[in-house]
Each structure stands twice: as C-alpha cells, then as structure tokens.
Amino acid sequence: MNSILIIKPSSLGDIVHTLPAVALIREACPEADITWVINPEWAPLLRGNPDVNHVHLFPRGEFSGLGAAASLLPWLKQTRKLRPDLALDFQGLLRSALIGKVSGAKEIYGMSDAREGSRWFYDCIAKVEYGEHAIERYLKLAKCAGVKVDESLRYPLPSGDPLPRFDEHPPFILLHPFARGRSKSLSNAVIEEFCRVFAPTRVVVVGQSYRKLDPPANCVELTNQTSLLQLIWLIRVAGFIVSVDSGPMHIAAAVTHRLVSIHTWTDPRRVGPYNPDAWIWKNGQLLRVSELETAKIRRRGRRFKTKDVAALAELIRPLVPVDAMLA
C-alpha cells in the first residue's frame, strides 16, 4: 500500500484518540505516504508527528455563506489530486465519507456506527460496539486495514510551546474547569475553593470561557490566554492536572497518569481517560481508571460541588507538596 488518507478533521479529543491507530498504521506500512485531513485549528496537534507525511486542511468554517464556492471549489480540486490507495474514515459522518470519495481513494474503510448514510460509501466496515471507548473503536478500524494491534500504544503529541514569562518552578497544579456542556463545567465557587484549599501552591486555570473569575492570590488565571501548543506544554510540566471531561483531559491522559478527570453526566468507561493509572471522579467517588471495569458507579451523575474538593486535595497534596519557599 503506497498511500493512505486519514480522515479525522475534529474534534480535539477525538484526534488525540486517533493517534495510536495511525501510529500502528505507520508501523505496519513504514513506506506508505500518509496524509491526514484535519481542521486548521487542530493541525498543531500533528506538528512533528513522525507518522504523518502530509496535512490536508479541511477549513470547514469557510464552506458556508456567500463566499462558500470561492473556498470550496479550490479545496475540492486539491482533494481530487490525493488519490490514495486507502482512505480510513475515523469521523464516521456523511461529509467525511464524501471526502474519501472526492479524494479518489481506491477503497474507503469505516466503522459500523458511522452516521448519516456514510456507510454506503465504505468498501469495508469495522464492527464496533456502542459501549467501547473511542480509542478501541479506532483501533478496530486500523485492524480492518490489516494492522496488528497490541497493548503498547503511542501518542506522538508535540512537546508544546513554553509560555512567555511563565516559570514551571515551583510545581503547580493545572486546573481545566470548562467544557462545552454546561453541566460538565465547574462553578466559580468550586474553582475558588480549589485554589483556596491548595494555597500557597500555584493553581493555573486554563481553558476557554466568557466567565469572570475572582480567584485567590495563588491562582494564575490563564483563561482564554493559551494556544493549543502552549496548553500542551503546561500539561507536560504540571505537577498534577485536574480537568473536566474535555479534549485537554484526553491530551493529559496521553502524556501522564497524574490526572483526575471529573465526570458529571458522562460515562468514564466510554469517554474517560484511556490511561489505567489516571483517576476519575464520578458521583463523589475517586477511582483509578483500572478499577472502572469492576466498580459500581451510578450512571446518573451529579455536579461536582465545593465539598468534593477535599477528596481531591487528599489525593493530590502528597504528590505536589508545598514548596518550602512558599510555605
């Protein structure tokens, strides 16, 4: 197989979940020319990736409104030139299947849970189950393409970009409290309590939000102030990460086990961190990911409250001790 097209334009967490499958494809096809179709805002995730030869941007935001044709037609022309031997649709939507068709791929493979009629375009369908984690589903698609799947997974994420005028010492705790789903985000009261409990240790708050915070002095408020690559760097150098169920949480799970993922209404077995040594919070319980299979957790969740911060502090404080210079 000389050329392979990876179709996974979005979103942040799902692209992270696709990395191990593409890494195995590279190992199985070391000479293949691999191109990844990705949205421009997530393309930095592939910086320096040894498994990807080319990035084919899918500027979906430009394909609407009065000027859509002026952007879409040149993009279609460039996409038709790809002509891969195989296109793997990790997105599973009609538009992603159409990308495979437009590319002129000799064969298009997809998954059985693909939607919007996209399965009609597939030459081979990987059988996946509803309750499976996204990583397991994507590995099955790679296996459908003849790739041998084992337990050793590789996430070739970039090292990230350091923040100007930010010193990684003394150790700090990274808090990512915001998510698109309103009930998944932490309240201002919880964020402030979290900072108060860990004082004088620095708590660095990151993410995208329109909310105004009034945190204690030990909080470094970087909301809406970091690029994707700067966020990756912060995750790599943090003493510990606490995050709601979100894309940044999955980046953290890929690079460290020093992570607590907070789940309100989402099922951590399906969408939680794919790292057996990471931790999850659900309904007042703190569990290792490796314990989820046998644990009894109510499916119906609740919000994370200020009273729940104490349990996180008990877990994290021994791992991020108070710096002697700050005490």
C-alpha positions in Angstrom: 0.0 0.0 0.0 1.7 3.2 -1.2 -0.7 5.9 0.1 -3.2 6.2 2.9 -5.6 9.0 3.7 -6.6 9.5 7.4 -9.9 11.4 7.6 -10.4 12.8 11.1 -11.0 16.6 10.9 -12.2 17.1 14.5 -12.6 17.4 17.4 -9.7 17.8 19.9 -10.2 14.7 22.0 -11.2 12.5 19.0 -8.0 13.5 17.2 -5.9 12.5 20.2 -7.8 9.2 20.3 -6.9 8.6 16.7 -3.1 9.0 17.2 -2.4 5.4 18.4 -4.3 3.9 15.5 -2.3 6.0 13.0 0.9 5.1 14.8 0.2 1.4 14.3 -0.7 2.0 10.7 2.7 3.7 10.2 4.5 0.7 11.9 2.6 -1.7 9.6 3.3 0.4 6.5 6.6 2.2 7.1 7.0 3.2 3.4 3.4 4.5 2.9 2.7 8.1 2.2 0.2 9.1 4.9 -2.0 12.2 4.6 -4.3 13.4 7.4 -7.4 15.5 6.7 -7.8 17.9 9.7 -9.4 21.2 10.6 -6.9 24.1 10.7 -7.5 24.8 14.4 -6.4 21.2 15.4 -3.5 20.9 12.9 -0.9 21.9 15.5 -1.6 18.6 17.2 0.3 16.9 14.3 3.3 19.1 14.5 6.4 16.9 14.3 4.4 13.7 14.0 6.6 11.1 12.5 3.7 9.0 11.4 2.2 11.7 9.1 3.8 12.8 5.8 1.3 15.5 4.8 -1.6 17.5 6.4 -4.6 18.3 4.2 -6.5 21.1 5.8 -10.3 21.0 5.9 -11.4 24.6 6.5 -15.0 23.8 7.2 -15.7 27.2 8.5 -15.0 28.7 5.1 -17.5 26.5 3.4 -20.6 28.4 4.3 -22.2 31.8 3.4 -22.0 33.8 0.2 -18.3 33.1 -0.3 -18.5 29.3 0.1 -18.0 28.5 -3.6 -14.8 30.6 -3.8 -13.3 28.4 -1.0 -14.9 25.1 -1.6 -14.1 24.7 -5.3 -10.3 25.1 -5.0 -10.3 22.8 -2.0 -12.2 20.1 -4.0 -9.7 20.4 -6.8 -6.8 19.9 -4.4 -8.5 17.0 -2.7 -9.2 15.2 -6.0 -5.4 15.1 -6.5 -4.8 13.0 -3.5 -5.9 9.6 -5.0 -4.8 7.4 -2.1 -4.8 3.6 -2.2 -6.9 3.6 1.0 -9.0 6.2 2.9 -9.8 5.5 6.5 -12.8 7.4 7.8 -12.4 7.8 11.5 -15.0 10.6 11.6 -18.0 8.5 10.5 -20.2 11.3 9.1 -21.5 11.9 5.6 -19.1 14.8 4.9 -16.1 12.7 6.0 -17.2 9.8 3.7 -17.6 12.3 0.9 -14.1 13.5 1.5 -12.9 9.9 0.9 -15.0 9.7 -2.2 -13.8 13.1 -3.6 -10.2 12.1 -2.9 -10.4 9.3 -5.5 -9.5 6.6 -2.9 -9.4 3.1 -4.4 -11.0 1.9 -1.2 -12.7 3.6 1.8 -13.0 1.9 5.2 -15.2 3.0 8.0 -16.9 1.9 11.2 -20.2 0.2 11.8 -21.5 3.1 14.0 -21.0 5.7 11.2 -24.0 8.0 10.7 -25.8 10.0 8.1 -25.6 7.2 5.5 -21.8 7.3 5.3 -21.6 3.5 5.5 -22.9 3.4 1.9 -19.5 4.7 0.7 -17.4 2.1 2.6 -15.8 -0.9 0.9 -15.0 -2.5 4.3 -16.7 -1.8 7.7 -15.1 -2.4 11.1 -17.6 -3.8 13.6 -17.5 -1.7 16.7 -19.7 -1.7 19.9 -21.6 1.2 21.4 -20.0 0.9 24.9 -16.4 0.8 23.6 -14.0 3.7 24.2 -13.2 5.7 21.1 -9.6 4.5 21.1 -10.8 0.9 21.0 -13.2 1.7 18.1 -10.4 3.4 16.1 -8.0 0.5 16.7 -10.6 -1.8 15.2 -10.7 0.3 12.1 -6.9 0.1 11.9 -7.2 -3.7 12.3 -9.7 -3.8 9.5 -6.9 -2.3 7.3 -4.7 -5.3 8.2 -2.8 -3.7 11.1 -1.7 -5.8 14.1 -3.0 -4.2 17.3 -1.2 -4.8 20.6 -1.3 -3.2 24.1 1.5 -0.8 23.6 0.0 2.5 22.3 1.9 5.5 21.1 0.7 9.1 21.2 3.2 11.3 19.2 2.0 14.6 20.5 4.1 17.7 20.1 6.3 18.9 23.1 4.3 22.2 23.1 5.4 25.8 23.3 6.5 27.4 26.6 4.6 30.4 27.8 6.5 33.7 27.8 7.4 34.9 31.3 6.0 31.7 32.9 8.3 29.6 35.1 7.4 26.0 35.6 9.0 26.1 39.0 7.9 25.9 41.8 5.5 23.0 41.0 1.9 23.9 40.1 -1.5 22.2 39.7 -3.2 22.7 36.3 -7.0 23.1 36.5 -9.1 22.9 33.4 -12.7 23.6 34.6 -14.5 24.5 31.4 -16.4 22.3 28.9 -18.9 22.9 26.1 -21.6 21.0 28.0 -22.8 23.5 30.7 -23.3 20.8 33.4 -19.8 19.5 32.8 -18.1 22.7 33.8 -17.1 23.6 37.3 -18.8 26.5 39.0 -16.9 29.6 40.1 -17.4 28.7 43.7 -15.7 25.3 43.1 -12.8 26.9 41.2 -12.2 29.4 44.1 -12.4 26.7 46.7 -10.0 24.6 44.8 -7.4 27.4 44.7 -8.0 28.2 48.4 -7.5 24.6 49.5 -4.2 24.2 47.7 -2.8 27.6 48.7 0.1 28.6 48.7 0.7 26.2 45.8 0.0 27.8 42.4 -3.1 26.7 40.7 -3.0 27.5 37.0 -6.5 27.8 35.5 -6.8 27.3 31.7 -9.5 26.8 29.1 -12.0 28.8 27.1 -14.8 30.7 28.9 -16.6 34.0 29.0 -16.9 33.8 32.8 -15.2 36.3 35.1 -13.3 34.7 37.9 -12.3 36.3 41.3 -9.7 33.7 42.4 -7.3 33.8 45.4 -3.8 35.2 45.0 -2.3 31.7 44.4 -4.3 31.3 41.2 -2.7 32.1 37.9 -5.6 32.9 35.6 -4.8 32.0 32.0 -8.4 31.5 30.7 -8.5 32.4 27.0 -4.8 33.2 27.0 -3.1 30.0 25.8 -2.7 28.5 22.4 -3.2 24.8 21.9 0.6 24.2 21.9 1.1 26.3 25.0 -1.7 24.2 26.7 0.2 21.0 25.8 3.4 22.4 27.3 1.5 23.3 30.5 0.1 19.8 30.7 3.5 18.3 30.3 5.2 20.3 33.0 2.4 20.5 35.6 2.7 18.7 38.9 -0.8 17.4 38.6 -3.8 18.0 36.3 -7.5 18.2 37.2 -9.9 18.5 34.3 -13.5 18.1 33.4 -14.4 15.7 30.6 -12.9 17.5 27.6 -10.3 17.5 24.9 -7.5 18.8 27.1 -8.2 16.0 29.6 -7.5 13.5 26.8 -4.2 15.2 26.0 -3.3 14.9 29.7 -4.2 11.2 29.8 -2.0 10.6 26.8 1.1 12.1 28.4 0.8 11.5 32.2 -1.1 9.5 34.9 -1.1 12.5 37.2 -4.6 13.3 36.3 -8.1 13.4 37.8 -10.9 13.6 35.2 -14.2 14.9 36.6 -17.3 13.3 35.1 -20.8 14.6 35.8 -23.2 13.0 33.4 -20.7 11.3 31.0 -19.7 7.7 31.3 -16.0 7.5 32.1 -15.8 3.9 30.7 -16.7 5.3 27.3 -15.2 8.8 27.3 -12.9 8.9 30.2 -9.1 8.9 30.2 -7.6 5.9 28.4 -4.8 5.5 30.9 -5.2 2.8 33.6 -3.2 4.8 36.2 -5.1 8.0 35.9 -8.0 8.9 38.2 -11.7 9.7 37.7 -14.3 11.4 39.8 -17.9 10.3 39.5 -20.8 10.8 41.9 -18.4 11.5 44.8 -16.2 8.5 44.1 -12.5 8.7 43.3 -11.3 5.7 41.3 -8.3 4.6 39.2 -9.3 4.0 35.6 -8.1 0.4 36.1 -10.8 0.0 38.7 -13.7 1.1 36.5 -14.5 -2.3 35.0 -15.4 -3.8 38.3 -16.6 -0.7 40.2 -20.3 0.0 40.8 -21.0 3.6 39.6 -24.4 5.0 39.1 -24.9 6.0 35.5 -26.9 9.1 36.6 -24.4 11.7 37.7 -24.3 14.9 39.7 -22.5 18.2 39.6 -19.1 18.5 41.3 -19.6 20.6 44.4 -17.3 22.6 46.7 -17.5 19.8 49.3 -15.9 17.4 46.8 -12.7 19.4 46.6 -11.4 18.0 49.9 -11.1 14.4 48.5 -9.1 15.7 45.5 -6.8 17.6 47.9 -6.2 14.4 49.9 -5.2 12.6 46.8 -3.1 15.4 45.2 -1.4 17.1 48.1 1.2 14.3 48.7 2.1 14.3 45.0 2.5 18.1 44.8 3.9 19.1 48.2 4.0 22.8 49.3 7.3 24.4 48.1 9.5 25.3 51.1 10.0 28.8 49.6 6.2 29.4 49.6 5.4 27.9 53.0 
